[in-house]
Amino acid sequence: MVAESRRQTRIGLNLLTCNLAEQPLHLVASRYAVQSLLESDIWEYDWRLQIVDNGSTCPQTARWLDELQNTELRIAVEKVGQNLGIAKGRNIGYQLLALHEPEFVVELHTDHFFPPAQDGHGRDISWLGPIVEHMRHPASAQVGIVGPALLSDVVNWRVGSAGVSYHWPYEQFRDAVAKRCLAFRHSRKVVPGLTHPAVKRWAMLEQIGIHRDGLLHCYDPDMPGRQNFEDTEEAFRAWKAGWQVLIHFGSVVYHHYHFQRLELTSHPTDYDANNYYCQVKHGPDFITFATTTLGGWLDRAYRR
């Protein structure tokens, strides 16, 4: 019954790409991300992966995306002529996934690495299953967003270092991440917090999203900067509407923290612009949420 229920659960996966080959090792990380995703437990569900290429100009990115689309029918690529920024680019992915009528959607990053469904010793190490089962529990009707615990090599993520390198061959990278994920899993620990890859309840997005011109904009399309605060602002809208935003420590994913974003020259300017926009739009409640509520979530969730 559980297996049949999973097969009937529609999952939409939303991935945004842009000029992957322009950043050191980013194309390698992106290949690893998708390959690991396809070796994870997503096959237990009725899934679709929607990739939105956000104005790439490098031929290596185009070739890789064409290869993906041609080798798996459940993968679709939408190429946008210019870089629209994270909020608008992600919105296109969500709008295309809506055609699949998903129960849940998952926001992926190109610097995620997903543990396999089982490790080399046959031990369960699934990442999506624990989150979806928690969200489908009758007591979780108001759970809107759930992310996994994260492993990273960057010190400001305090779950611990995965101790891996994108210079390693894929198999070595996968085995090292799998071992670390098993070591950090706490199947019963669920706490308030916001991480990605975030699993989002579609019904929640329809409620809190911005409806305009017949389309659902999950992220605020009016943000002036191309990155930063789009997910915080969405979590704020969910929280204000009474939805729970959680981290499930029964699921662990590797994330090389903002592998590409922090290298962009527009990062500081976008950060300030979107922060100011959110403060003006929502007032003191947003400031309290971003500095106190969200800050408290992060402090509790990532300290080991």
N, C-alpha and C positions, 0 to 999 in steps of 0.2 A: 504493500500500500504506500509506504513512504517513497519507494523508487518511482511508482506510477505518479504520485503527486508531484514529485520533482520534474518528471518529464513533461507534465502539463503546465508547469510554471514558466511563464514567458519572461525572459530576461533580456533587456537591451543593454548593450555595452557601447559606451560613447568615448571615442579616442580622437584627440586633436593633434595634428602634426603640422610642422612648418620647417622647411629647410634643414632637415635633420643632419645632412652631411656638413653643414657649416660650423657645427660645434664639435670639439674634440670628443671622439668616442660616442657621440650622441646617436649616430646611425646604428652602431653596434648595440647600444643599450636598447634602442627601439626594437631592433630585431629580436633581441633577447626577451624583451617584454612580451611581444606578441607570441613568440614561440612558447614561452613559459605559460602564457594564458591558455594556449591550445593544448597544453599538457596537464592543465589543472582540472578541477571538477566541474567546469562549466558544461561539459558534455552530459551531465546528469539532468540538464534543463533544456528547455526550448529557447535557445539563445540566438541572438543576432549581434554582430559587431559592426557598428557604423563608424567609419573613419572619415573625418572631415579634414582635408588638407587645406590649411589656412594660408593660401597664397604662396606656396613654395615655388622657387625659381631654380633650384638645383636639380639636375637630371637624375642624380642618384636616388633622391626621394621619390620621384615619379616612377622610376623603374621598380623600386621595391614595392610601392603601393599597387602597381599594375600586377606584379607577381602575386601578391596576396589575394587580390580580387579574382584572379584567374584560377587560383588553386583551391579556393573554398567558397561554396555557394552562399554560406551564411555571412560572409564578409562583403560589405559594400563600401565603396570609396566615393565621396563627394568632393570634387576639387573646386575650391573657391578662387576666383581670380586675383584677390588681394587679401592681405592680412587684416582681418576684421577685429582682431583682438580675441582674448579668451572668452569673454561673455557672449559676444555675438557668434563666434565660431562654435562654441558649445551648444548654443541655442539651436543652431542648424542641425546638429547631431541629434538633439532631443526631438526636434520636430520630425525628422525622418524616422526615428525610432518609434514615434507615436503610431505610425502606420502598422507596426507589428503588434499594437495594443499590448504593451508589456505590463506586467504587474509590478516589476521592479526595474530600475535602470541603474547602471553602474558607471561612474565616471572614472575612467582610466587615465593614467599618465604614461608617457613614453619612458619614464625612468622607474617604473614599477617592475618588480620581478616576482612572479607568483610561484609558490611551492607546488610541486606535482601532487596529483590526487593521492598518491602513495609514495613513500620513500623506497629506497632500495631493499628494505627489509619487510615490505608489505604493510607498514604502519600507515594508518590514515593521517593525512596531513592537509586535508582540504581546507581551502580558505573561504569559499563562497557559501558552502553548505551551512556552517554554523550560524552565519549571519542571516541567511534566508529563513532557516528554521526558527530562529529567534523572532524574526519579524512576522512570521506566519502564525505564531502562537496566539491563541485567543486573548491572552493577557497583554498582547503587544499592539493592540489596535491603534494606539496613538504614537507608536514608534515610527518616525518618519525617515530618519537618516541613521544608518549604522556603518561605521568604518572599522577596519581591522586595526590591531596593534601593528606598529611599524618597527622594522629593523632598518638601521641606516649607519653609514660610516661617518656621518657628520655629528659632531659632538653635541649640538643643541637638540638632538633627538635623544632622549635619555632612556629609551628602552634598551639600548646596548648596540654595540657595533656588530655588523654581520661579518666583518673581516673578509670581504671579497673584493675582487678587482675585475673591471670590464676588460682587462688585458688577458684574463683567463679564458680558456676554451669554454664553450657553453656548458658541456657536461660537468666540468669541474665547478663552475659557477653555480649550477643548479644543485649539485650535491651539497655544497657548502651552505647555501641558503636553506635547503631542506633541513639540514642538521640543526641549524640555528633556530629555525621556526619551531621545530619540535621542542627545543629546549625552553622556549619562551611562552609556549601555549599555556593558558589557564582557562579551561573550558567554561567555567562558571562565572568568570569575572566580566561584568558588563558595567561600564561607568559612563557618565555624561562626558561628551567630547566630540571633536570633529577631526576626522582623518580622511585621507583618500588612499585607495579607491573607495569612495563612498557609495554605498548601496542605498538608493532612494526609492521610497514608495511612490508609484506614479500617481495615485489618488491624492497624495499630499502635494505633489508638484502642480496638479491641476487646480488645487484649492489656493495655494499661495503664489502661483506664478502670475506673470503679467500677461493678460490677454489683450492683444492688439492686432487689428487688421486680420482677424480670423486665425491668428497663430498664437501658440503658447510660448512665451519667453520665460524659461525657468530662471535664467539669470537676467538681471536688470540690463537691458540693451543700451541704456542711456549713460552708463558709466563713461566718463571722459577718457580715462586711461585704458590701455589695452590689456592690462593685467593687474592683479592684486585686488583683494576684498570682494570679488564676485561671489566666492563661496561663503565668506563671512556674512555678507549681506543676505544671502539666501538662507543661511542657518538662522540668522536673526529673524527673518520673516516666519520661518518654521516655528521657532521658539515662541514668538509672540502669538502665533495661532494655536499654541498648545501642543505642538508636536515635540516628541522627544528626539534628541540628537545624541547618539551613543557611540561608544567604542566597545567592540567585542573582543576580548582577549583570547577567545577560543579560535580566533582567526588571526594569522600573522602573515604579513606581506613585507617584502624588502622594498624600500624606497630610497633611492639616492636623492636626498632632499633638494628639490628644485634644481635638478641637474642642469637644465638649460636656462630657467627663468632668471636666476641670479647673475648669469653672465651677460644678460641683455643690458645695453646702455640706457634703455628707457626705464629700467626697474625703479630707481629712486623717484623719478618724476611721476610715474604711474602710481606708485604707492601713495604719494602725497595727494595727488589729484583725486584718486578714488576714495581715500580716507576722508578727505574734506567733503566730497560729494555725499557720502553715506551719512556723515554727521549732520549736514544741512538737511538731507532728505528725512532722516528719522529723529533728529534731535538728541537730547540727553540720553534717551533710552538706549540708542545705539552705542554711544560712548561708554555707558556703563556695561553693556553687553560685551563689547570688544575688549575692554580693559579689565573687567572684573569677572563676569560670568565665563566668557571664553577663556580668559587667562587662567581662571581656576580650573577649568576643564583640562587644559593642557598641563598644568602643574601636577594635577592628580594622575592623569593618564600616563604620563611619560616618565614618572619617577619610579625607579625599581629599588 
